[in-house]
């Protein structure tokens, strides 16, 4: 069994107004050196699989079909640990 984390975020070409609001608030707090704020979400779950490759393949299929809107979002997968 593998613990998997899938990070989902907007593609570079997609406007993310919430991240823009956060960046403006950061600047109002006086942190002018911070820019290019991105935000997203992540999902943690366990995958029963024989190998790391199989766990990543399953996570990728779930991400394509459910977790990410592939028209607007991209994702990357990290294996956290094997149980």
C-alpha positions in Angstrom: 0.0 0.0 0.0 1.2 3.5 -0.9 0.3 6.9 0.5 -0.2 9.3 -2.4 -0.5 13.1 -2.5 -2.0 14.7 -5.6 -1.4 18.5 -5.9 -3.9 20.3 -8.2 -3.5 23.9 -9.4 -4.7 26.1 -12.2 -2.7 26.0 -15.4 -0.5 29.1 -16.1 -2.9 30.3 -18.8 -5.9 30.3 -16.5 -6.8 33.4 -14.5 -6.9 32.8 -10.7 -8.6 35.8 -9.1 -8.4 34.3 -5.6 -4.6 34.1 -5.8 -4.5 37.7 -7.1 -6.5 38.9 -4.1 -4.2 37.1 -1.7 -1.1 38.6 -3.4 -2.6 42.1 -3.1 -3.4 41.5 0.6 0.2 40.3 1.1 1.5 43.5 -0.4 -0.9 45.6 1.8 0.8 43.8 4.8 4.1 45.3 3.6 5.6 42.2 1.9 6.5 43.8 -1.4 9.1 41.2 -2.2 6.5 38.5 -2.7 5.0 38.0 -6.2 3.5 35.4 -8.5 1.3 33.8 -5.9 -0.2 30.5 -6.9 -2.7 28.4 -5.0 -4.3 25.1 -5.3 -5.5 22.1 -3.4 -4.1 18.6 -2.6 -5.6 15.2 -2.0 -4.0 12.5 0.2 -5.1 8.9 -0.1 -3.9 5.3 0.1 -3.5 3.1 -3.0 -3.2 -0.6 -2.8 -0.7 -1.5 -5.4 2.2 -3.9 -6.0 4.7 -1.2 -7.2 5.2 2.5 -7.1 4.5 2.7 -10.8 1.1 1.1 -10.4 0.3 3.4 -7.5 1.2 6.5 -9.6 -0.8 5.1 -12.6 -3.9 4.6 -10.4 -3.5 8.1 -8.9 -3.1 9.6 -12.4 -6.3 8.0 -13.7 -8.3 9.2 -10.7 -6.8 12.7 -11.1 -7.7 12.8 -14.8 -11.2 11.5 -14.2 -12.2 13.3 -11.0 -9.7 15.3 -9.0 -8.6 17.8 -11.7 -10.5 19.6 -14.4 -7.9 18.9 -17.1 -9.1 21.8 -19.2 -8.2 24.4 -16.5 -6.0 22.5 -14.0 -2.8 20.5 -13.9 -1.6 18.1 -11.2 1.4 16.3 -10.0 1.7 13.2 -7.9 4.0 12.5 -5.0 4.4 9.1 -3.3 4.6 9.9 0.4 5.5 6.5 1.7 4.9 2.8 1.4 2.9 1.1 4.2 
